[in-house]
Amino acid sequence: AICTVELKPKSDATINAVHMHLVHAHTKVTGKRKSPSVDLERNIVKTIEFPSAARDVSPGNSLTLDGLFTVPTGGAPSSSKNREKVEWLVELEVDVARWPDLKETYPLIVLPD
């Protein structure tokens, strides 16, 4: 999957760092409906760092970054059945000076072979 991020600040911003993570998440709900237990297993499969993203960006300008992720061979396809879910996610983290960090998550749909 090619992931493209375009940052368009509304005011002057200093971007310190940008990271994209490919995440495999497996959620399983066990127990009875009135007292369920949720097991979440989250693994960062790959991280892409963008050292060239560290710069000042002013309003009217943008910063575009592309990342390429490949699901590992044998990676489970996305699914949601009964009380179990397999997800693939792209998590974006942007470190902006003097502002709270931007963190967003985007789902990927991985089909069976």
C-alpha positions in Angstrom: 0.0 0.0 0.0 1.3 3.5 -0.8 0.3 5.9 1.9 0.4 9.6 1.1 0.2 12.4 3.7 -0.2 16.0 2.9 0.3 18.5 5.7 -1.2 22.0 5.2 -0.8 24.1 8.3 -3.2 27.1 9.0 -0.4 28.9 10.7 3.4 28.8 10.7 4.5 25.3 11.9 7.9 23.7 12.6 7.7 20.0 11.8 10.3 18.2 13.9 9.6 14.6 12.7 7.1 12.4 10.9 6.7 8.7 11.4 4.3 6.2 9.7 3.7 2.8 11.3 2.2 -0.3 9.8 0.3 -2.0 12.6 -1.3 -5.5 12.9 -4.0 -5.6 15.5 -5.9 -8.7 16.7 -8.8 -8.2 19.1 -10.6 -11.0 20.7 -13.6 -10.8 23.1 -14.0 -13.7 25.5 -16.3 -14.4 28.4 -20.0 -13.7 28.8 -21.7 -10.7 27.4 -22.4 -9.2 30.8 -18.7 -9.4 31.9 -16.6 -9.7 28.7 -12.8 -9.7 28.6 -11.1 -8.0 25.7 -7.6 -9.1 24.6 -5.8 -6.8 22.2 -2.6 -7.7 20.6 -0.9 -4.8 18.7 2.3 -5.2 16.7 4.2 -2.5 14.8 5.3 -4.4 11.7 7.2 -1.6 10.1 8.1 2.1 10.8 9.0 4.6 8.1 10.7 7.8 9.4 10.9 10.9 7.2 14.1 12.8 8.2 13.6 15.2 5.3 10.2 16.2 6.8 11.9 18.3 9.5 11.3 21.9 8.3 9.3 25.0 8.7 6.0 25.0 6.8 4.0 28.2 6.4 0.3 28.7 5.5 -0.4 28.2 1.8 2.4 25.7 1.5 2.2 22.0 2.1 4.5 19.0 2.8 3.7 15.8 1.0 5.2 12.5 2.0 4.8 9.0 0.5 5.4 5.8 2.3 5.2 2.2 0.9 4.1 -0.6 3.2 4.0 -4.3 2.3 2.0 -6.7 4.4 4.4 -9.6 5.4 4.0 -12.9 3.5 1.5 -15.0 5.4 0.0 -11.9 7.1 -3.6 -12.6 8.1 -6.3 -10.8 6.0 -8.5 -8.2 7.5 -11.6 -9.8 9.1 -14.3 -9.3 11.7 -16.4 -12.2 12.8 -18.2 -13.1 15.9 -16.1 -11.7 18.7 -12.7 -11.5 16.9 -11.2 -8.9 14.7 -8.0 -8.7 12.6 -7.0 -5.2 11.5 -4.2 -3.6 9.6 -3.7 0.1 10.3 -1.4 2.9 9.3 -0.6 5.2 12.2 0.7 8.6 11.5 2.6 10.6 14.1 3.7 14.2 13.4 5.8 16.0 15.9 5.1 19.7 15.6 7.1 22.2 17.7 5.1 24.0 20.4 1.9 22.1 19.5 0.4 18.8 20.6 1.6 16.0 18.3 -0.7 15.0 15.6 -1.7 11.3 15.7 -4.1 9.7 13.3 -4.9 6.1 12.4 -6.2 4.9 9.0 -7.5 1.3 8.3 -6.1 -0.8 5.5 -8.2 -3.6 4.0 -6.0 -6.7 3.5 -7.6 -9.3 1.2 -6.9 -13.0 1.3 -4.4 -14.3 -1.3 
